[in-house]
Structure formats: C-alpha cells, structure tokens
Amino acid sequence: MIYYGALLTLAGLLTTQTPADTRAAIEQLIKQSGAEVAVAWRPLDAKPGEEILINVDERFHAASTMKVPVMIELFRQIEAGERKLDDTVLVTNQFTSIHDGTPYTLSATEDSDGEIYKAMGTPLSYRVLVEAAITVSSNLATNILIEHLGAKNVQATVDKMNASGMQVLRGVEDQKAFDAGKNNTTTARGLLTLFEAIGKGQAVSPSSSARMVDILKRQKFVDGIPAGLPPGTPVAHKTGSITRIRHDVGIVYTNRPYVLVVLTRGIQDPKVADVLIASISRAIAASQAGRSE
C-alpha cells in the first residue's frame, strides 16, 4: 500500500518548489502510511521560516537515536580533559537497572553488533566503542559508554544544548525499566537541535563536531534517509529501531546541507517503515534539487 502510494506521490514531487508544497506531499505520504510520524527539516543556513516541522513535539521512544547524545557527552568529557579518546576500559556485560538497582545483561543475539562481545574481559578504547555504538548501533558498546560517562551527565549536556526533547534515562535493554515505562524518549525538535549543533560545528567544539560528523558518515544502516537520495550523497546520520518504531536522523550534504529527522511509530514491518522514511527523504531532495542559493 505504502509502496504504491509513495510512487504516485513522487510523480508530483519533481516540480515541487516551496517548503509548503513539499510539506503537503510529505503529509500525504504520512496519511497513506497510517503511522504516527514526526518530520523536521531545516537547512544549516536556513532563512527565517525555511523549515518543515510536522508533529515535532510528539514524544517517541528514542530507540538508538539516544546514542548520539552519548557520543556528544564523550567528546565533551574529552574536551574537558576528563578522559582521552584512546583511553581504554574493560569490556563487561553487567549493568544496573534504574528501576530497582538489580543487575542485568545484554544478549548478543538481540544486538545489532556481535563484535564487542568477542572482546569480553579485555580493554577497548573509547574510540572503538563510540564507533561501534554509532556505525553498527552496538548496544553493548553504548551501555559501557554510559556506565563510564554517566546518564545524568549525558542529559545535562543535552539540556545545555537546548535539546531537552531528548531524554536519556538509562542504557539499552533495561527490561525492568522498560516494563515500568522508564524509557529514553525523544522529539523530532530535540534531534533537530542536536544535529544542527553538530552540523554547524557547535556541539562541544568545531573539531569535536567534525569528528562526530565523520563517525556518523560511516553509518552502516542506509535503508532510510540515504535510500531516498541520489547515489553517493554524503549523509551523517543515526538510525533507531525497536518493535513498531523506526527512526532516521541526519545531516544531508547537498549544495545546501540540511538536517532531516523522520520518526515513525506503528508500522510492523521495518522494511515498510524504511520505504516511508526514504520517500520523505526523496521528497525533500526533490524540492532542493538544483537550488544552491
């Protein structure tokens, strides 16, 4: 249903000229999907009012998009001299539930990356851990980082960046906390703010922002935003997925780089959700084609 609807909509997108036209096309895609969707788009050099904001303050489960503020906090602590990127920490698989303080472990079969588990009991650098957390969305690497950086520190940095739409309470796979409704959540506006800061060189520092962009550009999951773009278009992005949740957010490096956030909830098949995200990305790209001013 959404595949066919997306193709029909795209036929009319090639002549899209204004954000209002593009917004209407995106709203039609959302309607056809039957899902709950939030979209935020804004060029890094946006003029006043040059943006598309749809349901941007609706709260979603953050899924793995919360790994981006973890990365930002790592670089903040490095800039503050509290640690170095090549410092090492021991790889362990025991964490503490924020619900009742009991221990829990992660399952390698439920993780998108199994490589970090092979290093159990040995030291790995923050450089390796943050690369795995972002590019292959390693849950284990993320939890190790949070264990050392502190979830409260991550949130404090997010709040200072005026991106409180992102709420980082805990690590990944804390089932007791999940059952109690204690989850990491986000809004499209919060993620838009974080990625604008990274793209503008304002996340921690210009050099740290550039390092974060490089890591995000090495993202391995490319069926969302990148799939809607001309081949070879650089994208610094992060995906997130749990049951009936599928997100992608990133900086698209066209003639005028822009941030695009697409959050979805309610689509059972991840492939269908990816098509929706790619279709929205394609709509934005079509509206920007040939524009350099």
C-alpha positions in Angstrom: 0.0 0.0 0.0 2.7 2.5 1.0 5.0 1.4 -1.8 2.4 2.3 -4.4 1.3 5.4 -2.7 4.9 6.6 -2.4 5.5 6.2 -6.1 2.3 8.1 -7.0 3.3 10.9 -4.7 6.8 11.1 -6.1 5.5 11.7 -9.6 4.3 15.1 -8.4 7.4 15.9 -6.4 9.7 16.7 -9.3 8.1 20.1 -9.7 8.0 20.9 -6.0 9.1 24.5 -5.5 8.3 25.6 -2.0 8.5 24.1 1.6 4.7 24.3 1.7 4.4 22.1 -1.4 6.9 19.6 0.0 5.1 19.6 3.3 1.8 18.8 1.6 3.5 15.9 -0.2 5.0 14.6 3.0 1.7 14.9 4.8 0.2 12.8 2.1 2.8 10.1 2.5 2.2 10.1 6.2 -1.5 9.8 5.7 -1.1 6.9 3.3 1.2 5.1 5.8 -1.4 5.1 8.6 1.5 5.6 11.1 2.4 8.2 13.6 5.2 10.2 12.1 7.2 13.3 13.0 9.3 15.2 10.5 11.8 18.0 10.9 13.7 19.6 8.1 15.9 22.7 8.0 19.0 23.8 6.1 22.0 24.5 8.2 22.0 28.1 6.7 18.2 28.4 6.8 16.5 31.7 6.3 13.7 32.7 8.7 10.8 30.3 8.2 12.7 28.0 5.9 11.8 24.7 7.6 9.3 21.9 7.7 8.0 20.9 11.1 5.4 18.2 11.5 4.5 16.8 14.9 7.9 17.9 16.2 7.0 17.9 19.8 5.3 14.5 19.8 7.3 12.2 22.1 8.6 8.9 20.7 10.7 6.1 22.2 14.2 7.2 21.2 15.5 3.7 20.3 19.1 4.0 19.2 18.9 7.7 18.3 19.9 8.2 22.0 23.4 7.0 21.2 24.1 10.4 19.6 23.9 12.4 22.8 26.1 9.7 24.4 28.7 10.4 21.7 28.3 14.1 22.3 28.9 13.7 26.0 32.0 11.5 25.3 33.6 14.3 23.3 32.6 16.9 25.9 34.4 15.0 28.6 37.4 14.5 26.3 37.5 18.3 25.6 37.3 18.9 29.4 40.4 16.7 29.9 38.5 14.1 31.9 39.5 11.3 29.5 41.1 10.7 26.2 39.7 9.1 23.0 42.3 6.3 23.2 41.9 5.6 26.9 40.7 2.0 27.4 38.0 0.5 29.6 37.2 -3.1 30.4 34.5 -4.8 28.3 31.9 -6.2 30.7 28.3 -7.3 30.3 26.7 -6.5 33.6 24.7 -3.3 34.2 22.3 -1.9 36.8 18.6 -1.4 36.2 17.5 2.1 37.0 14.2 0.7 38.2 15.3 -1.3 41.2 19.1 -1.5 41.2 19.3 -5.1 40.1 21.8 -6.3 37.6 21.0 -7.2 34.0 23.0 -8.4 31.0 22.6 -7.9 27.2 22.0 -10.6 24.7 24.4 -10.8 21.8 21.7 -12.3 19.6 19.5 -9.3 20.3 22.2 -6.8 19.5 22.9 -5.5 16.0 26.6 -6.0 16.6 28.3 -9.0 18.0 32.0 -7.9 17.7 32.2 -6.1 21.0 31.1 -9.3 22.8 34.2 -11.1 21.5 36.3 -8.7 23.5 34.7 -9.6 26.8 37.1 -9.2 29.7 39.6 -7.2 27.7 40.1 -3.5 27.3 38.8 -1.4 24.4 39.3 2.2 23.7 36.6 4.9 23.7 37.4 5.4 20.1 36.4 1.8 19.3 33.4 1.9 21.5 31.9 5.1 20.1 32.5 3.9 16.5 30.6 0.7 17.3 27.8 2.5 19.1 27.1 4.8 16.2 28.0 3.0 13.0 26.7 -0.5 13.8 24.5 0.6 16.7 26.2 -1.7 19.3 24.0 -1.9 22.4 26.9 -3.3 24.5 29.3 -0.5 23.4 26.6 2.0 24.3 26.0 0.7 27.7 29.7 0.5 28.5 30.0 4.2 27.5 27.0 5.2 29.6 28.5 3.3 32.6 31.6 5.4 32.4 30.2 8.7 31.2 27.0 8.7 33.4 23.5 9.0 32.0 22.9 12.1 34.2 25.9 13.8 32.6 24.6 12.9 29.1 21.3 14.5 30.0 22.9 17.6 31.5 24.8 18.2 28.2 21.6 17.7 26.1 19.8 20.2 28.3 22.6 22.8 28.0 22.3 22.4 24.2 18.6 23.3 24.5 17.6 19.9 23.2 15.6 18.6 26.1 13.2 16.9 23.8 15.8 14.1 24.0 15.6 12.4 27.4 18.3 9.9 28.2 17.5 8.0 31.4 19.4 4.7 31.0 21.3 2.2 29.0 19.8 -0.2 26.5 17.8 -3.3 27.2 17.0 -2.5 30.8 13.8 -4.6 30.7 12.6 -3.8 34.2 12.8 -0.1 33.5 11.1 -0.6 30.1 8.2 -2.5 31.8 7.9 0.3 34.3 7.7 2.9 31.5 11.1 4.4 32.3 12.4 4.9 28.7 14.7 7.0 26.7 12.4 9.3 24.6 12.9 12.0 22.0 11.1 14.5 19.9 11.9 15.5 16.4 12.7 19.0 17.6 15.2 17.7 20.1 17.1 15.7 17.5 16.9 18.6 15.0 18.6 20.8 17.6 21.4 18.2 18.3 22.2 17.6 14.7 22.1 21.3 13.8 24.7 21.8 16.5 26.9 19.0 15.1 26.5 20.3 11.6 27.3 23.9 12.5 30.4 22.9 14.5 28.7 23.9 17.8 28.5 20.5 19.5 31.3 20.8 22.1 33.7 22.4 19.6 34.3 22.7 15.9 36.9 19.9 16.0 34.8 17.6 18.0 31.8 18.3 15.8 33.9 17.4 12.8 34.9 14.1 14.4 31.3 13.3 15.2 30.3 14.1 11.6 32.9 11.7 10.3 31.7 8.9 12.6 28.0 9.5 11.6 29.0 9.4 7.9 30.2 5.8 8.5 26.7 4.6 9.5 26.2 1.1 8.1 22.3 1.1 8.0 21.4 3.1 4.9 17.8 2.0 4.0 16.2 5.2 5.4 17.3 8.7 4.6 20.2 7.7 2.2 17.9 5.5 0.2 15.9 8.5 -0.9 18.9 10.5 -2.1 20.9 10.5 -5.3 23.6 7.7 -5.1 26.8 9.0 -3.4 25.2 11.8 -1.4 27.1 12.1 1.9 24.9 11.6 4.9 25.9 11.9 8.6 23.1 10.0 10.3 21.9 7.7 13.0 19.1 5.2 12.8 16.9 3.7 15.6 14.6 0.7 15.7 12.6 -1.4 18.1 9.3 -3.1 17.6 7.0 -0.8 15.5 9.5 2.0 15.9 11.8 3.2 13.1 13.7 6.4 13.0 16.4 8.1 11.0 18.0 11.5 11.6 21.0 13.1 9.9 22.7 15.8 8.0 22.5 15.6 4.3 25.4 17.1 2.5 24.0 18.6 -0.7 24.8 22.0 -2.2 23.0 23.4 0.9 23.4 20.9 3.7 20.3 20.3 5.8 19.1 18.3 8.8 16.3 15.8 8.3 14.6 14.0 11.1 12.0 11.3 10.5 10.5 9.4 13.5 7.9 6.7 12.9 5.6 4.6 15.2 3.1 1.9 14.3 4.5 0.2 11.3 5.0 -3.5 12.0 7.3 -4.3 9.0 10.7 -2.4 9.3 11.1 -2.6 5.5 7.8 -0.7 5.0 8.9 1.9 7.6 12.2 2.3 5.7 10.3 2.9 2.5 8.3 5.7 4.2 11.5 7.3 5.5 13.2 7.0 2.1 10.1 8.5 0.4 10.1 11.5 2.7 13.8 11.9 2.2 13.3 11.8 -1.6 10.6 14.4 -1.3 13.0 16.8 0.4 15.8 16.0 -2.0 13.5 16.7 -5.0 12.4 20.0 -3.5 16.1 21.0 -3.1 17.4 19.8 -6.5 19.2 22.5 -8.4 19.0 25.0 -5.6 22.2 26.5 -4.3 21.1 29.9 -3.0 
